[in-house]
Amino acid sequence: MACRAHGAKRALVRVVRLAEGGVAIDETGKLKGRGAYLCRQRTCWGQALKRGALEHALRVTLTPEEVAALQAYAAALPETLEPDVVD
């Protein structure tokens, strides 16, 4: 979403706006609700949160607690992804 990279859904992380309110990280991709996909690199998550792209895509205003939870998840991700080596 933030870096506009294309890839298989399994290679991306889905963030979902839950029907009962709030947002969640959906590693399985099976939770019900409006979703947005981000790649597994910290810079992409930082851009999406800073620019408000995630809020726009999910059509929600994130609470400070939700932003903190998303930032904590992103902190565990690599800064950038290593390019795939093709043999």
N, C-alpha and C positions, 0 to 999 in steps of 0.2 A: 504494500500500500504506500509506504513512504518512499521507498527507493524505486518503485515501479518494476521490480524484477518479476519475471514470470517463472513459474515452476509448478511442480506437482503439488497438489494440496497437502500431501503427506510431508512434504519438505517445509511447509509453512506452519505457523502457529495461528490458530483462530482465537479471536477475542469476541465474545458474544454478549449482547445485551439481553439479559434474562427477562422473561415475561413478568416475573414477580418483582422486578426492579433490580438495579445494580448491574455490574458487568463481571464476567469471569473469563479466565483463560481456559479454553476448551482444547486440551491436548488430543482428545479423541475425535473432535470434529462432529460430535453427535448431539450436543446440547441443542435444545430448541431455542430459537430467538434469532434476532438480526445479528449477523456476524461480519467480521472484517479479518482479513488475513495479513499477517506480517511475517517477514522472513526471520530466520533465527540469527540475527546479528544485532548487537546492542545499538549501533548507530541508527539503524532503521527505526527501532523502537523510540529512541530519543527524538528523532525527527518527527515521528507521528504524534508524540505527546506534546512536543514544543509547538508545532504548527497547528495543533487542534484537529489534525486530520482524522484521528481516531474518533473523536467526539462527533465530527461531521459525518463520518461513515456510519457510525452507530446511531446517529440522531439522538444523542444524549449529552447531558452535561455531567462530566465526571466529578465526583466528590474528591476532596483532598485525600481521603483514605484509599479510594480506588486508584488514584494517580500514584500514591505511594506503593500500593501493592503491585501495580504494573511496572513501576520503576525497579522494585525489588526483584521481580522476575527477570527483567531485562539485564540487571546487574550480573546475573549468573550466565548470561549468554556471551559468546565470543564477540570481540569488538568488530571484526569483519570475518566473513567466511573464507575459508581456504578454497581456492579454485580446484575443481575436480581434475584429477590427473587421468588422462586417457591414454591407455597403452595401445 
